[in-house]
Structure formats: structure tokens, C-alpha cells
Amino acid sequence: MSDIPVFISADGLSGSERRISLGWTIDQLRHKLEQFTGIPPSQQTLQLFTTATSPTPFTTIRAGTLTDNESGPLGKLPGLTAYSRIVVIDARPPGARENYNDVSQVEKFVMSENDYEKRNDTVLAWKKRNHLGRFAAEGGAAGSDDNSSTAKQEEIELAEIADRGIKVGARCQITEGSRRGTVRYVGKIPEIPAAQPAQLYWVGVELDEPLGKNDGSIKGVRYFQASHNHGAFVKPALVEVGDFPSELDDLLDDDDDEL
């Protein structure tokens, strides 16, 4: 016999759609349901509903009993069709049931607060090292710590800019989208919302093609002159400086008629 989709639910479990064979017997169905519900086949009371929203079951098959109509294949049960609903009820006394939602009896690893504070690989240790939260005062004034962090970030970014050879007038390519252009600005841009992690220095590029988002200005503040959509501000990490010809030069190089 063919398979049909049905909705199956049980106490403590969210319902789900499953496929069953109309050729199965009730006993076979119960063994399949045990894998889903954890209820032993002999302790399953089954309520069968014609549809998923039917208010009352068209039959109830109680645990440990089968009528003549229930001993044959499922296909002989009147009312069991595609998208019927089967509710599995545990017939065992409450004290004999497995409660998979109760974790109170599960053995857990417990660490004392004193042992936790001694470890150096915890969030608490990380906060101490970086003078964060209630440990901010230990490393000096919070403002002083922020200034030190900003100065270090600035040093890192300037070193990256120098290592990449980024300077005004240099030809470059933005790695995202392989957009080519000329560096027109290197510096801070307060108008760009702070990112996480914070970015202090930006590179303004005048693009060869209208593939940007501005004309060299942001929120009314101009940093360089460019045509509409020929301007872009990107992080130094995305800028590759080199002898990048314009798109027009590339086309001329590929032209067999050009000597």
C-alpha cells in the first residue's frame, strides 16, 4: 500500500509531519513511533484524528488492546487519510515515565568561584587583562585607557598604509569588485559611522568607472573631487597599489589593429 503524510505529536514534543505506510499494522506503527516519542509500544495509547484540526478523534486505540478492526493494516482504519493527525499518549504512571525535559538530575560540572578566578583562560581573566568593566580602574583612568587603545590602533593602521604603499596619486585597485582608480585621499573621516572594530583611517579613491557611491564627498563634506558615482571610501586593507592601467588602456591593448 502507499505511504501518506500525517501529523504526529506527543506529550512534551512538538508535532511534526511524518510519512507512514498504510500497509503497516498498529504494532509496526507503534514501534516506529517509539523512535520518535520514546514511549514503549506496549504503553502507547493512540488517538487518530481525521484532519490536523479535527476537535475529536475518530478512534482511540488504547495501550495493550486491539480490536478486530485494529489488528489489520492501517489502510483498513476508516478516517485515516493523508494529513490525518496521530496523538501518542503515554499510558505509564507519571512516576514511571522518562522526563527528558527535567535536567535537574543530570550530573553537571561545577567549578568553585575561587578556582574560576585563578584560571587565565576565562572571560573574567580577559576582562582583567584589558581593564574592562569593573576592572577599568585597575589600569588607570578609563579615559586614559581609551586614549592608549586609540593610539595603538592608529599606529597599526598607519603602518598598514605605509606597507601597502598607499599615497595620494597612486594607481590602485579595490579588491572587492576589482574596481580601478587613483588614490585621492588618505586620512580620517568622522562622517563615516564607527565600525566594530573601529576604523580610524580611510582611503578615498577616484574610480575610472562610475562604480562608486559618491562624488568624493560624504554628508556634505568634500574630501576630493570626482564625477557622480566615481568616488569611493574604503579601508586600506581593500586597496592594492600598483601599475593598474585604466579600463580603456586594457581595451586598446587587446585591439589587434592597435600598433
Number of C-alpha atoms within 10 A of each C-alpha: 10 9 15 15 15 21 18 23 18 19 11 10 12 8 14 12 13 12 14 16 16 19 16 17 16 19 16 14 17 23 16 15 19 16 11 14 20 16 22 16 21 17 18 24 21 21 17 23 24 21 20 15 10 12 9 12 16 15 16 14 16 16 18 11 10 13 9 6 11 16 14 16 18 21 17 14 16 11 15 21 18 16 19 20 25 22 19 22 18 22 18 16 8 9 7 8 12 12 10 9 8 8 9 7 6 7 7 8 5 6 8 7 8 8 8 14 13 11 11 12 10 12 12 16 15 12 14 17 14 14 18 16 11 9 15 17 13 13 14 11 11 16 11 11 17 11 11 12 13 14 11 11 17 15 11 11 18 17 12 14 19 11 9 15 15 22 17 14 13 17 23 25 22 20 12 9 8 12 20 24 26 21 24 23 19 21 12 12 18 11 11 13 9 11 8 6 7 10 17 18 19 20 24 26 32 29 26 19 16 17 15 19 14 18 21 25 18 17 8 8 11 11 18 15 13 20 15 14 16 20 28 26 23 15 16 21 14 13 25 19 19 13 10 16 14 16 14 9 10 11 10 12 12 9 9 7 7 8 6
